[in-house]
């Protein structure tokens, strides 16, 4: 499996991918999931892939062959939308050729992609491409995409990323998102590829390959875990109050019973009222 995340911001784009692929716990390999298509001064496009590795590599091969066969290619596309259509066409081409044989073996045609960049004077754009070759574009409301093992690293992205987030802050956020995924899923692993693109640069402006020796990522992993534990310790523990106590100000609407399954043909027991959470101890208890 893998994890890739990318964000489209006012200041540019951030891409981050891991490099682990596995076919079981005893067959783990390193394959880079990020590919850059760059013609300095004209266009920069970044493709990240997740899913069946053979399918992903076949799609990349189909993209490079488009140029030899003529017609529209990612190199001739007038804008990122048209370039993404070329990526989708490559996915459908591979599906038509490979899907029947895969299905005969009980294997799904599984590939997901993030594709983004900038062509000429148009704004930076970011797309997610699905197994059917269709795609969607990132917008103001949700400026990022994830593919692969997305659930572990999603909360920090939802809380932090906004269109006006700086590129450095977005890169830091993506690395924290990746760290959360690495901590919880062994199918995602180092090294990482991090690419940060400044809008209108029309060339790769920042790139790093991050392994276990990278001091900045080691600092993030240690600091993030330490600060999370610190904040957790500072949050008050739940305070319970008995709504049946004399002077309790807990309204009846906040008193509930759990869903119970009672013994068959047994008399109806008289359940005591459970304690409830005190939302405001000063108000829930009379002085």
Secondary structure by P-SEA (a helix, b strand, c coil): cbbbbbbbcccbbbbbbbbbbbccccbbbbbbcbbbbbccccbbbbbbbbccaaaaaaaaaaaaaccccccccccccccaaaaaaaaaaaaaaaaaccaaaaaaacccccccccccccccccccccccccccccccccccccccccccccccccccccccccccccaaaaaaaaaaaaaaaaaccccccccbbbbbbcccccccccccccccccaaaaaaaaaaaaaaaaaaaacccbbbbbccccccccccccccccccccccccccccccccccccccccccccc
